[in-house]
């Protein structure tokens, strides 16, 4: 008997495009590598991001309280769903790290 799990993961709405990738490239790659089905509904009503109200952890940036979340649905075996969750977490962390490294510098440059 094949057991499939359905997992829902809430991600910051502002990062959905980065998670999907150009033309859906990241989602297709996640599905190809893991064998899980990954769905990010376009018409999904936004939910409040539960992490938006947490205290920022040292060395990380916290989403703004007004940032909403988008639900990503993952269906597959246990290892596949776990792998997708880890990879999405890595994409989010990479983007936030890049924003912290480059975002602050741009703010300080003189406008001229």
N, C-alpha and C positions, 0 to 999 in steps of 0.2 A: 504494500500500500504506500502510495506517495503522499506525503503530508506537505501542504503548502501553507505558509504563514502569510498573513496580511499585516503589514506594519505601516503605521502612519508617523511621519516625521514632520515637525513644523520648522520651517526655515524662514529667515527674514525675507520678506517680499522683495526688498530692494536687491537681493542677491539671486533671485530666481533665474534671471537671464544668464548670469555667470554659471549657474548650476546646469542649465539646459545646454549652454554652449552654442556656438554659431551653427545655425541650421539644425539644432538638436544633437550635435556631435557628441557632447559629453554624456547625454542620456543613452544614446545608441551604444557608446563605448562601455558604459556601466552595464547595460543589458547583455552585451556580447561577452564581456569578461566574466560576469557573475552568473548569468543565466536567469536572473530575476527580471520581473517586469517592473518598470519604473514609470509612474504616471504623475504628471504635474498638471492638474486640471486648470484650464484657462479661465473657466467661469466660476471657479471655486470662490465662495465668499471668504473674505479675509478674516482671520482670527487674530485676536490680540496675542502678541508674541509673549509667551510666559517668561522668557528670559529678559524681557525689556525692563522688568522691575527689579531684577536681581542687582545686587551690588557688583560693580565691576571687579573682576579678579585682577590681581596684580599683573601688569604686563599685557593686559588685553583690553580691547575697547568694547564697551557695552553698547548695544543698539539704543537708539533714542527711544524714550517711552512711547512716542507716537508711531514707531515702526510696527507694522502689522506682520503677521506670519502667513505663509502659504503652506498648505498641507501637501506633502509628497507621499504618494501611496506606493508601497513596495510589496510585491507578491513573489514568493519563491520559497525555496527550502531555507532552513535556519541559517546555514552558512552564507548563502547568497544574500539574504536580507541583511545580515550583519555586515557583510562586506560592502554593500551599497551604503549603509549608514556611515561606516567608517570613511569611505571615499568622499561622500558628500561633506562630512565633517572636515576632511582635509581640504576640499575645495574652498569651504567657507573660511577656514583658518588661513589658507594661503592668500585669499583675497584681503582679509582683514590685516594680515601682516604687511602685504604690499601697500595697502592704504595707509597704514601707520608709518611706513618708511618714506613713501612718496607724497602722501597727502599733506603732512605737516610742512614739508619744505615748500610746496607750492603756495601755501597760505602766507608764508613769510616773504615771498619774493615781492619786490616793489612793483606796483602797477605803473606802467609808464608808457 
